[in-house]
Amino acid sequence: MTSGSGSGSRFAALALSPRAAVVLAAVVVVAALVVVLLGSRSGIGADGATVSVTGGPSAVVATPSASSTPAGVVVVHVVGAVQRAGVVSLGAGSRVSVAIDRAGGATPDADLARLNLARVVVDGERLYVPKVGETEVPAALGDGAAVAGPGGAESGSDGGDAIVDLNSADQAALETLPGIGPSLAGRILAWREEHGRFGSVEDLLDVSGIGDGRLADLRDRVRV
């Protein structure tokens, strides 16, 4: 009896009061929460699985804007008084000066004063850079070759009247053509501005004031 009563006394001493039991349970819950939070921050869940965190900022990859992309490429055959004559590729809207630079630059005897260096080149054109004192295009360049001059006007290979490029000529160059005065030259420029460029010499018939007769007078004096 003595030993049995002693064991009961020890078990009674180990028993928790209701308040102590509540406190112990709270401590266990807090400890569990701390473990879960630490596991979430490290990316590992309580069961060892990877924890995916959503709602965070996403990476933004910069892409080139449309404006940084070239609109196109034009190909020009540069010949004459340049360091490296040949075919060059340029960005659309490039000027004569850029075409010459791409061909290695002009030679010391080049007559750049006869060129409109600010003119926008046209895809497929042949740009001839003349030498000082040169008035004729070498026969090796073939028929239709011309020496580029100011304002889009070009001297023919026979040294005669200037040939005018309808897609690059300015007001002054157009007025050198037979029957073309300031008013009609202005209408030609307005048509080009509206339609982008002349596709053929016959497109001049679409310009108010130019008929078949005037086109016949202009045919040998213009090109596209």
Disulfide bonds with the S-S distance in Angstrom:
none
